[in-house]
Amino acid sequence: MRISIRGKVLLVGACLLAGTTAWGQLGPSTAKQAPVSIDLGVTYAPERAQLVPGSCCFWLQGGGGDAAVTFWRGFGIATGLTGEHISNYAPGMDVNKIAYLAGPRYTYAAWARHSGTADRARLQLFGQGLFGGVHAFDGVFPTSSGTTPTANSFALQAGGGIDLLLTKHIGVRLVEADYVRTALPNGAANVQDDLRLVFGVTYHMAPTHPRR
């Protein structure tokens, strides 16, 4: 089951990245790419998790925020902070965790609406690979010497999403799908391969470029 989830999410990420690359090669874009733009997001993020192999599965519920700076031909840097929780995923057992990640993001403005003297990007597709850590607490994490209520590990997140700008600045995160890998102790392989879905609202900041 863990391999199946990872395969599906990696396929989603590959399709998103392939799509943005293909769009970028179709010729001159109707959206003028700003030299620097900033995107902020406040999100709801359910995560399909499997803490221990063979005991599938449960959904963590949570949310967070992310920020991205695009500075050259769609390439930039993104960072994110997410907190998630589930109660009684097994009798008397809870999980709480906070993930903090950063890494490269590619963003493509796929559609533009002409407004006055400026081109306004309306649809943004992005793919990213983020790296960082995760802190889990108020849980039960088996180790070689017993159990511990807290644990820390490396975290990796890879995927992409679609933002729709409703106005010059305000938009919605239509969907984001990410493969999330952590290495919290679980008394077995000490690896988790999760699927995270993200929805939310966004705020976009970019300089205005006159139409030619």
ZADOMI-980060 format. One line per field, with one value per residue: residue number from 1; residue in one letter; x, y negated, z negated of N, C-alpha, C, O in turn. Coordinates in pm, whole numbers, plus 50000, padded with zeros to 5 digits. Last residue first. Layout:
N
n = [NUM; ...]
res = [a; ...]
n.xx = [X; ...]
n.yy = [Y; ...]
n.zz = [Z; ...]
ca.xx = [X; ...]
ca.yy = [Y; ...]
ca.zz = [Z; ...]
c.xx = [X; ...]
c.yy = [Y; ...]
c.zz = [Z; ...]
o.xx = [X; ...]
o.yy = [Y; ...]
o.zz = [Z; ...]
// end
This chain:
212
n = [212; 211; 210; 209; 208; 207; 206; 205; 204; 203; 202; 201; 200; 199; 198; 197; 196; 195; 194; 193; 192; 191; 190; 189; 188; 187; 186; 185; 184; 183; 182; 181; 180; 179; 178; 177; 176; 175; 174; 173; 172; 171; 170; 169; 168; 167; 166; 165; 164; 163; 162; 161; 160; 159; 158; 157; 156; 155; 154; 153; 152; 151; 150; 149; 148; 147; 146; 145; 144; 143; 142; 141; 140; 139; 138; 137; 136; 135; 134; 133; 132; 131; 130; 129; 128; 127; 126; 125; 124; 123; 122; 121; 120; 119; 118; 117; 116; 115; 114; 113; 112; 111; 110; 109; 108; 107; 106; 105; 104; 103; 102; 101; 100; 99; 98; 97; 96; 95; 94; 93; 92; 91; 90; 89; 88; 87; 86; 85; 84; 83; 82; 81; 80; 79; 78; 77; 76; 75; 74; 73; 72; 71; 70; 69; 68; 67; 66; 65; 64; 63; 62; 61; 60; 59; 58; 57; 56; 55; 54; 53; 52; 51; 50; 49; 48; 47; 46; 45; 44; 43; 42; 41; 40; 39; 38; 37; 36; 35; 34; 33; 32; 31; 30; 29; 28; 27; 26; 25; 24; 23; 22; 21; 20; 19; 18; 17; 16; 15; 14; 13; 12; 11; 10; 9; 8; 7; 6; 5; 4; 3; 2; 1]
res = [r; r; p; h; t; p; a; m; h; y; t; v; g; f; v; l; r; l; d; d; q; v; n; a; a; g; n; p; l; a; t; r; v; y; d; a; e; v; l; r; v; g; i; h; k; t; l; l; l; d; i; g; g; g; a; q; l; a; f; s; n; a; t; p; t; t; g; s; s; t; p; f; v; g; d; f; a; h; v; g; g; f; l; g; q; g; f; l; q; l; r; a; r; d; a; t; g; s; h; r; a; w; a; a; y; t; y; r; p; g; a; l; y; a; i; k; n; v; d; m; g; p; a; y; n; s; i; h; e; g; t; l; g; t; a; i; g; f; g; r; w; f; t; v; a; a; d; g; g; g; g; q; l; w; f; c; c; s; g; p; v; l; q; a; r; e; p; a; y; t; v; g; l; d; i; s; v; p; a; q; k; a; t; s; p; g; l; q; g; w; a; t; t; g; a; l; l; c; a; g; v; l; l; v; k; g; r; i; s; i; r; m]
n.xx = [50233; 50129; 50336; 50324; 50344; 50495; 50301; 50162; 49880; 49757; 49507; 49349; 49315; 49430; 49608; 49697; 49954; 50035; 50342; 50536; 50767; 50980; 51064; 51008; 50928; 50881; 50873; 51013; 50988; 51062; 50862; 50744; 50473; 50359; 50080; 49872; 49634; 49384; 49327; 49373; 49268; 49350; 49412; 49521; 49345; 49128; 49158; 49380; 49429; 49689; 49771; 50072; 50292; 50572; 50730; 50911; 51068; 51234; 51398; 51246; 51165; 50925; 50772; 50726; 50867; 50950; 51243; 51477; 51416; 51080; 50756; 50579; 50285; 50242; 50319; 50474; 50720; 50854; 51048; 51232; 51324; 51243; 51052; 50993; 50715; 50524; 50226; 50033; 49792; 49587; 49611; 49799; 49722; 49872; 49746; 49574; 49281; 49361; 49352; 49440; 49614; 49752; 49970; 50262; 50436; 50705; 50897; 51093; 51320; 51254; 51157; 50955; 50830; 50557; 50441; 50190; 50042; 49837; 49731; 49574; 49359; 49359; 49468; 49391; 49311; 49327; 49568; 49702; 49952; 50090; 50344; 50505; 50734; 50872; 51047; 51201; 51202; 51130; 51020; 51240; 51317; 51174; 50927; 50883; 50624; 50492; 50224; 50070; 49814; 49649; 49472; 49443; 49526; 49360; 49498; 49477; 49701; 49922; 50147; 50373; 50250; 50134; 50024; 49792; 49687; 49607; 49466; 49504; 49429; 49633; 49739; 50019; 50170; 50412; 50573; 50806; 51012; 50962; 50660; 50580; 50284; 50093; 50097; 50422; 50550; 50553; 50542; 50696; 50538; 50379; 50574; 50622; 50371; 50352; 50559; 50468; 50232; 50336; 50491; 50292; 50150; 50353; 50388; 50137; 50152; 50374; 50287; 50075; 50217; 50384; 50195; 50083]
n.yy = [45447; 45348; 45297; 45480; 45443; 45680; 45882; 46108; 46286; 46516; 46776; 47044; 47401; 47739; 48039; 48367; 48603; 48924; 49076; 49304; 49340; 49560; 49767; 50032; 50060; 49880; 49622; 49297; 49120; 49011; 48923; 48784; 48713; 48591; 48378; 48164; 47910; 47706; 47432; 47181; 46865; 46510; 46163; 45970; 45921; 46205; 46479; 46712; 47036; 47272; 47607; 47805; 48077; 48251; 48368; 48349; 48495; 48470; 48623; 48610; 48673; 48725; 48811; 49016; 49341; 49674; 49871; 49880; 49861; 49722; 49609; 49344; 49191; 48836; 48569; 48506; 48455; 48252; 48272; 48077; 48062; 47975; 47994; 47924; 47849; 47673; 47496; 47271; 47021; 46802; 46531; 46235; 45963; 45699; 45363; 45160; 45337; 45661; 45978; 46268; 46574; 46882; 46988; 46924; 47158; 47211; 47428; 47417; 47565; 47529; 47630; 47696; 47845; 47986; 48128; 48348; 48591; 48865; 49099; 49381; 49529; 49747; 49539; 49287; 49094; 48800; 48614; 48324; 48085; 47795; 47665; 47431; 47377; 47208; 47183; 47000; 47028; 46974; 46809; 46647; 46577; 46559; 46603; 46719; 46831; 46983; 47121; 47270; 47496; 47783; 48095; 48438; 48760; 49050; 49383; 49732; 49994; 50146; 50212; 49989; 49712; 49480; 49356; 49104; 48840; 48526; 48203; 47886; 47557; 47256; 46965; 46835; 46601; 46516; 46266; 46210; 46054; 46008; 46149; 46242; 46172; 46409; 46530; 46638; 46763; 47126; 47365; 47418; 47396; 47623; 47816; 47752; 47802; 48080; 48186; 48121; 48276; 48534; 48562; 48553; 48788; 48976; 48949; 49050; 49320; 49414; 49385; 49572; 49812; 49836; 49875; 50120]
n.zz = [52439; 52111; 51822; 51526; 51177; 50952; 50725; 50501; 50390; 50164; 50131; 49952; 50013; 49980; 50034; 49930; 49905; 49831; 49709; 49571; 49312; 49136; 48965; 48999; 48672; 48473; 48559; 48568; 48880; 49132; 49423; 49719; 49919; 50221; 50272; 50448; 50438; 50582; 50573; 50375; 50493; 50445; 50479; 50658; 50867; 50820; 50839; 50954; 50858; 50854; 50820; 50753; 50647; 50505; 50214; 49916; 49637; 49324; 49042; 48715; 48371; 48109; 47793; 47617; 47671; 47559; 47596; 47736; 48000; 47991; 48076; 47976; 47923; 47861; 47823; 48147; 48401; 48640; 48931; 49179; 49519; 49854; 50157; 50480; 50702; 50945; 51036; 51225; 51211; 51379; 51434; 51456; 51643; 51806; 51825; 51872; 51847; 51852; 51990; 51821; 51886; 51783; 51653; 51523; 51331; 51110; 50917; 50621; 50381; 50021; 49688; 49393; 49112; 48941; 48649; 48516; 48313; 48254; 47998; 47863; 47764; 48031; 48304; 48338; 48137; 48335; 48517; 48680; 48796; 48948; 49156; 49353; 49626; 49909; 50222; 50483; 50843; 51187; 51380; 51451; 51129; 50888; 50655; 50339; 50128; 49835; 49642; 49352; 49241; 49096; 49048; 48977; 49104; 49159; 49193; 49278; 49218; 49098; 49241; 49081; 48902; 49008; 49274; 49390; 49568; 49451; 49521; 49481; 49572; 49571; 49716; 49896; 50117; 50351; 50535; 50802; 51035; 51305; 51441; 51761; 51915; 52076; 52315; 52424; 52724; 52704; 52575; 52357; 52131; 52156; 52085; 51815; 51705; 51757; 51607; 51349; 51345; 51379; 51148; 50949; 51015; 50971; 50697; 50621; 50702; 50556; 50292; 50290; 50345; 50125; 49922; 50000]
ca.xx = [50301; 50114; 50249; 50397; 50261; 50489; 50394; 50218; 49983; 49775; 49641; 49344; 49321; 49334; 49609; 49618; 49896; 49976; 50206; 50512; 50627; 50957; 51087; 51103; 50946; 50903; 50745; 51022; 50959; 51131; 50925; 50820; 50546; 50413; 50220; 49894; 49777; 49428; 49226; 49449; 49239; 49323; 49350; 49600; 49487; 49152; 49024; 49370; 49345; 49630; 49712; 49934; 50258; 50441; 50741; 50779; 51075; 51110; 51405; 51308; 51202; 51023; 50812; 50611; 50888; 50866; 51110; 51487; 51488; 51222; 50843; 50672; 50360; 50210; 50197; 50465; 50598; 50855; 50917; 51217; 51327; 51319; 51086; 51055; 50817; 50580; 50359; 50066; 49932; 49602; 49490; 49801; 49705; 49838; 49835; 49704; 49336; 49282; 49396; 49329; 49614; 49640; 49915; 50136; 50403; 50568; 50879; 50960; 51291; 51320; 51190; 51028; 50887; 50659; 50466; 50320; 50050; 49958; 49715; 49693; 49439; 49303; 49462; 49412; 49269; 49302; 49462; 49663; 49846; 50062; 50216; 50491; 50602; 50885; 50925; 51216; 51212; 51201; 50933; 51177; 51380; 51266; 50965; 50937; 50714; 50534; 50341; 50095; 49941; 49661; 49552; 49376; 49559; 49377; 49416; 49544; 49656; 49804; 50051; 50342; 50315; 50246; 50039; 49916; 49663; 49717; 49451; 49590; 49379; 49578; 49689; 49903; 50148; 50284; 50561; 50670; 51002; 51094; 50724; 50636; 50419; 50118; 50014; 50308; 50535; 50577; 50447; 50760; 50644; 50319; 50516; 50730; 50424; 50256; 50561; 50593; 50226; 50243; 50556; 50395; 50083; 50297; 50499; 50169; 50047; 50375; 50400; 50050; 50111; 50444; 50281; 50000]
ca.yy = [45396; 45429; 45248; 45461; 45434; 45550; 45873; 45975; 46273; 46373; 46726; 46912; 47281; 47645; 47903; 48281; 48480; 48842; 49022; 49250; 49314; 49478; 49627; 49973; 50145; 50019; 49694; 49435; 49127; 49128; 48895; 48895; 48672; 48710; 48396; 48303; 47942; 47837; 47527; 47301; 46987; 46631; 46271; 46023; 45894; 46063; 46423; 46575; 46953; 47155; 47508; 47763; 47953; 48249; 48344; 48330; 48461; 48476; 48556; 48677; 48581; 48775; 48714; 48936; 49201; 49579; 49854; 49880; 49982; 49720; 49717; 49378; 49308; 48964; 48620; 48497; 48521; 48275; 48288; 48168; 48003; 48056; 47929; 48027; 47816; 47799; 47503; 47409; 47053; 46941; 46580; 46381; 46018; 45840; 45466; 45154; 45203; 45568; 45841; 46184; 46434; 46812; 47061; 46852; 47115; 47163; 47370; 47426; 47499; 47584; 47528; 47735; 47718; 48000; 48001; 48322; 48449; 48817; 48979; 49325; 49450; 49723; 49671; 49363; 49234; 48861; 48715; 48396; 48184; 47869; 47735; 47478; 47409; 47259; 47192; 47076; 46957; 47047; 46904; 46737; 46589; 46450; 46640; 46604; 46858; 46862; 47133; 47159; 47427; 47671; 47980; 48315; 48648; 48915; 49283; 49603; 49885; 50096; 50318; 50075; 49843; 49468; 49495; 49150; 48983; 48613; 48341; 47991; 47675; 47379; 47018; 46922; 46648; 46582; 46333; 46213; 46105; 46053; 46047; 46292; 46122; 46346; 46411; 46647; 46648; 47001; 47344; 47434; 47298; 47491; 47813; 47744; 47666; 47985; 48201; 48063; 48131; 48478; 48566; 48449; 48658; 48962; 48914; 48910; 49233; 49415; 49308; 49431; 49766; 49816; 49760; 50000]
ca.zz = [52560; 52234; 51929; 51650; 51297; 51016; 50837; 50515; 50492; 50188; 50162; 50014; 49931; 50036; 49981; 50018; 49850; 49936; 49696; 49705; 49347; 49255; 48929; 49092; 48790; 48434; 48553; 48519; 48737; 49075; 49295; 49660; 49800; 50156; 50238; 50409; 50434; 50533; 50617; 50407; 50419; 50522; 50403; 50548; 50888; 50841; 50858; 50904; 50944; 50791; 50910; 50738; 50714; 50570; 50358; 49978; 49779; 49401; 49172; 48828; 48478; 48205; 47895; 47659; 47639; 47633; 47538; 47590; 47957; 48026; 48027; 48082; 47876; 47924; 47762; 48002; 48357; 48496; 48870; 49067; 49387; 49761; 50032; 50398; 50604; 50897; 50977; 51197; 51188; 51338; 51370; 51456; 51510; 51816; 51770; 51940; 51857; 51772; 52010; 51862; 51847; 51846; 51767; 51540; 51467; 51127; 51050; 50682; 50508; 50137; 49787; 49513; 49161; 49045; 48716; 48576; 48347; 48323; 48080; 47926; 47671; 47897; 48242; 48461; 48133; 48204; 48519; 48559; 48818; 48826; 49146; 49216; 49571; 49774; 50143; 50358; 50718; 51083; 51312; 51547; 51261; 50924; 50791; 50412; 50239; 49906; 49727; 49442; 49230; 49186; 49005; 49014; 49018; 49213; 49126; 49283; 49303; 49027; 49215; 49194; 48889; 48915; 49229; 49328; 49554; 49493; 49474; 49535; 49501; 49628; 49589; 49888; 49981; 50329; 50406; 50748; 50899; 51264; 51361; 51637; 51898; 51946; 52307; 52333; 52636; 52771; 52683; 52487; 52149; 52177; 52220; 51913; 51700; 51813; 51752; 51398; 51326; 51478; 51279; 50955; 51017; 51105; 50785; 50596; 50754; 50702; 50339; 50263; 50434; 50256; 49917; 50000]
c.xx = [50208; 50188; 50243; 50304; 50347; 50405; 50385; 50320; 50029; 49897; 49639; 49486; 49305; 49343; 49508; 49605; 49821; 49909; 50165; 50366; 50623; 50808; 51077; 51140; 51051; 50920; 50761; 50885; 50966; 51113; 50986; 50885; 50615; 50499; 50246; 50043; 49788; 49580; 49259; 49347; 49334; 49288; 49320; 49544; 49573; 49301; 49030; 49233; 49333; 49550; 49650; 49894; 50111; 50418; 50602; 50798; 50934; 51135; 51271; 51320; 51264; 51047; 50915; 50643; 50767; 50897; 51023; 51352; 51496; 51287; 50985; 50769; 50447; 50285; 50149; 50328; 50595; 50720; 50938; 51074; 51314; 51323; 51153; 51108; 50874; 50696; 50394; 50205; 49946; 49750; 49505; 49682; 49701; 49831; 49781; 49798; 49466; 49347; 49303; 49381; 49489; 49641; 49809; 50070; 50267; 50547; 50732; 50966; 51147; 51278; 51262; 51057; 50982; 50702; 50580; 50322; 50186; 49941; 49847; 49658; 49561; 49400; 49415; 49426; 49280; 49260; 49451; 49562; 49823; 49943; 50206; 50351; 50610; 50746; 50956; 51085; 51228; 51212; 50999; 51092; 51310; 51331; 51050; 50985; 50757; 50632; 50369; 50218; 49949; 49794; 49553; 49459; 49487; 49409; 49449; 49456; 49511; 49751; 49928; 50246; 50277; 50323; 50159; 49907; 49792; 49684; 49563; 49563; 49448; 49521; 49603; 49869; 50022; 50279; 50421; 50671; 50856; 51094; 50861; 50706; 50471; 50263; 50032; 50230; 50410; 50559; 50469; 50666; 50709; 50427; 50453; 50676; 50537; 50309; 50468; 50603; 50351; 50235; 50467; 50463; 50185; 50226; 50452; 50287; 50084; 50273; 50403; 50163; 50083; 50340; 50343; 50087]
c.yy = [45405; 45363; 45345; 45410; 45406; 45555; 45733; 45976; 46128; 46357; 46575; 46861; 47154; 47517; 47818; 48144; 48405; 48722; 48945; 49207; 49252; 49462; 49533; 49829; 50080; 50114; 49842; 49500; 49272; 49130; 49025; 48848; 48794; 48663; 48536; 48325; 48085; 47838; 47668; 47408; 47097; 46747; 46391; 46150; 45961; 46045; 46272; 46518; 46815; 47076; 47398; 47656; 47921; 48116; 48350; 48296; 48450; 48430; 48570; 48581; 48660; 48669; 48777; 48833; 49122; 49437; 49764; 49861; 49992; 49848; 49704; 49484; 49356; 49077; 48748; 48547; 48523; 48334; 48316; 48175; 48107; 47985; 48028; 47961; 47941; 47767; 47647; 47413; 47201; 46972; 46723; 46433; 46170; 45897; 45605; 45263; 45204; 45431; 45748; 46042; 46365; 46669; 46984; 46902; 47046; 47116; 47335; 47365; 47520; 47514; 47594; 47615; 47752; 47862; 48023; 48186; 48425; 48668; 48952; 49208; 49384; 49649; 49646; 49512; 49305; 49006; 48775; 48505; 48266; 47960; 47805; 47538; 47457; 47284; 47245; 47071; 47053; 46962; 46981; 46845; 46693; 46463; 46527; 46655; 46727; 46901; 47001; 47184; 47309; 47603; 47870; 48197; 48524; 48818; 49147; 49505; 49849; 49973; 50274; 50186; 49929; 49598; 49497; 49297; 49049; 48759; 48429; 48126; 47795; 47473; 47138; 46959; 46733; 46635; 46390; 46294; 46101; 46110; 46098; 46179; 46168; 46302; 46342; 46519; 46659; 46887; 47214; 47407; 47304; 47387; 47679; 47735; 47649; 47844; 48102; 48073; 48064; 48327; 48506; 48444; 48547; 48828; 48895; 48864; 49086; 49321; 49302; 49347; 49618; 49762; 49730; 49874]
c.zz = [52680; 52348; 52045; 51759; 51418; 51142; 50895; 50629; 50501; 50277; 50180; 50031; 50011; 49952; 50056; 49953; 49959; 49871; 49820; 49711; 49487; 49273; 49049; 49059; 48881; 48549; 48515; 48507; 48690; 48924; 49241; 49530; 49739; 50039; 50182; 50388; 50385; 50532; 50567; 50442; 50466; 50432; 50493; 50485; 50782; 50866; 50880; 50940; 50882; 50895; 50826; 50838; 50700; 50638; 50420; 50125; 49833; 49544; 49243; 48946; 48592; 48312; 47988; 47767; 47687; 47586; 47623; 47521; 47805; 47975; 48080; 48029; 47991; 47857; 47830; 47955; 48204; 48457; 48721; 49018; 49279; 49626; 49936; 50273; 50538; 50805; 50940; 51137; 51153; 51326; 51316; 51378; 51518; 51675; 51801; 51893; 51936; 51778; 51934; 51876; 51897; 51798; 51843; 51667; 51468; 51270; 51068; 50822; 50553; 50265; 49904; 49602; 49275; 49093; 48815; 48645; 48410; 48347; 48154; 48016; 47730; 47804; 48100; 48427; 48267; 48222; 48378; 48593; 48691; 48846; 49012; 49201; 49428; 49717; 50004; 50281; 50600; 50957; 51199; 51482; 51345; 51061; 50847; 50547; 50304; 50015; 49795; 49525; 49323; 49167; 49108; 48964; 49068; 49100; 49187; 49208; 49270; 49100; 49141; 49155; 49009; 48903; 49138; 49289; 49510; 49465; 49530; 49471; 49564; 49524; 49625; 49745; 49978; 50186; 50394; 50620; 50858; 51123; 51317; 51563; 51762; 51939; 52174; 52334; 52552; 52674; 52758; 52603; 52285; 52205; 52251; 52055; 51800; 51814; 51818; 51550; 51381; 51468; 51387; 51090; 51031; 51119; 50928; 50681; 50737; 50761; 50490; 50320; 50415; 50354; 50053; 50000]
o.xx = [50246; 50202; 50340; 50202; 50433; 50394; 50278; 50411; 49947; 50004; 49535; 49575; 49255; 49375; 49500; 49593; 49875; 49817; 50248; 50276; 50697; 50731; 51156; 51234; 51169; 50925; 50666; 50792; 50930; 51210; 50966; 50954; 50550; 50589; 50166; 50123; 49721; 49645; 49173; 49286; 49370; 49279; 49270; 49621; 49685; 49375; 48946; 49197; 49281; 49598; 49568; 49970; 50035; 50512; 50525; 50874; 50848; 51213; 51202; 51259; 51326; 50961; 50985; 50552; 50709; 50946; 51022; 51348; 51519; 51221; 51006; 50856; 50396; 50341; 50030; 50236; 50698; 50617; 51026; 50990; 51376; 51325; 51123; 51200; 50812; 50767; 50308; 50294; 49879; 49826; 49442; 49653; 49610; 49925; 49661; 49918; 49468; 49455; 49181; 49446; 49438; 49666; 49778; 50109; 50169; 50630; 50645; 51032; 51086; 51207; 51322; 50991; 51078; 50619; 50687; 50220; 50287; 49838; 49951; 49567; 49645; 49507; 49430; 49401; 49188; 49181; 49552; 49481; 49911; 49843; 50302; 50252; 50710; 50650; 51054; 51020; 51264; 51230; 50929; 51093; 51317; 51396; 51006; 51074; 50677; 50713; 50280; 50307; 49847; 49877; 49469; 49510; 49471; 49327; 49549; 49348; 49433; 49755; 49836; 50262; 50158; 50446; 50273; 49799; 49891; 49657; 49608; 49630; 49451; 49557; 49508; 49958; 49927; 50370; 50323; 50758; 50789; 51168; 50877; 50800; 50412; 50354; 49990; 50287; 50302; 50552; 50410; 50704; 50773; 50410; 50473; 50725; 50549; 50294; 50500; 50649; 50343; 50232; 50515; 50489; 50169; 50239; 50503; 50286; 50063; 50301; 50431; 50139; 50069; 50372; 50354; 50056]
o.yy = [45367; 45241; 45415; 45474; 45318; 45659; 45672; 46058; 46036; 46408; 46515; 46898; 47155; 47523; 47823; 48133; 48381; 48738; 48905; 49291; 49158; 49556; 49439; 49774; 50073; 50235; 49919; 49441; 49362; 49140; 49133; 48746; 48895; 48581; 48591; 48294; 48123; 47776; 47739; 47469; 47103; 46733; 46374; 46237; 46003; 46142; 46217; 46511; 46802; 47053; 47424; 47620; 47999; 48051; 48441; 48205; 48531; 48339; 48671; 48474; 48764; 48585; 48871; 48775; 49157; 49417; 49776; 49838; 50100; 49932; 49678; 49453; 49404; 49061; 48766; 48565; 48539; 48271; 48393; 48095; 48213; 47863; 48147; 47879; 48047; 47670; 47729; 47341; 47251; 46951; 46758; 46386; 46227; 45880; 45625; 45256; 45244; 45410; 45754; 45991; 46398; 46644; 47018; 46863; 47102; 47043; 47418; 47263; 47623; 47413; 47700; 47512; 47827; 47773; 48071; 48137; 48478; 48624; 49008; 49216; 49334; 49699; 49534; 49599; 49377; 49037; 48798; 48491; 48277; 47920; 47867; 47472; 47516; 47217; 47317; 46966; 47169; 46840; 47046; 46960; 46812; 46369; 46412; 46741; 46636; 46992; 46917; 47259; 47256; 47646; 47865; 48199; 48506; 48796; 49130; 49543; 49937; 49861; 50354; 50248; 49942; 49597; 49513; 49354; 49049; 48796; 48409; 48161; 47807; 47471; 47123; 46981; 46705; 46704; 46323; 46379; 45999; 46204; 46218; 46119; 46135; 46383; 46227; 46411; 46688; 46910; 47192; 47423; 47208; 47300; 47625; 47656; 47544; 47773; 48045; 47979; 47963; 48258; 48435; 48336; 48456; 48762; 48809; 48752; 49006; 49250; 49197; 49247; 49545; 49677; 49614; 49778]
o.zz = [52790; 52354; 52075; 51786; 51415; 51206; 50890; 50632; 50507; 50246; 50206; 49955; 50124; 49833; 50179; 49831; 50067; 49790; 49902; 49718; 49516; 49253; 49062; 49116; 48845; 48530; 48524; 48452; 48765; 48850; 49296; 49527; 49711; 50059; 50107; 50477; 50289; 50616; 50515; 50354; 50583; 50310; 50605; 50443; 50810; 50883; 50951; 51057; 50771; 51006; 50738; 50927; 50642; 50683; 50392; 50158; 49800; 49568; 49226; 48948; 48570; 48339; 47950; 47825; 47790; 47475; 47745; 47400; 47750; 47915; 48199; 47948; 48093; 47749; 47854; 48034; 48139; 48478; 48682; 49058; 49286; 49619; 49937; 50280; 50538; 50827; 50908; 51182; 51062; 51421; 51216; 51268; 51578; 51597; 51819; 51918; 52053; 51723; 51950; 51785; 52004; 51680; 51957; 51777; 51419; 51325; 51044; 50844; 50528; 50259; 49889; 49592; 49256; 49113; 48778; 48692; 48363; 48397; 48121; 48100; 47655; 47771; 48050; 48510; 48307; 48312; 48312; 48684; 48606; 48905; 48966; 49231; 49386; 49758; 49984; 50275; 50617; 50963; 51121; 51526; 51316; 51105; 50853; 50554; 50320; 49998; 49810; 49484; 49368; 49087; 49197; 48852; 49189; 49011; 49256; 49164; 49237; 49048; 49121; 49050; 49038; 48896; 49182; 49274; 49583; 49350; 49643; 49374; 49687; 49406; 49702; 49662; 50052; 50141; 50423; 50598; 50876; 51095; 51293; 51615; 51659; 51956; 52158; 52353; 52605; 52554; 52864; 52719; 52327; 52291; 52360; 52136; 51863; 51913; 51922; 51615; 51450; 51569; 51475; 51143; 51113; 51222; 51000; 50732; 50829; 50858; 50548; 50388; 50513; 50436; 50093; 50070]
// end
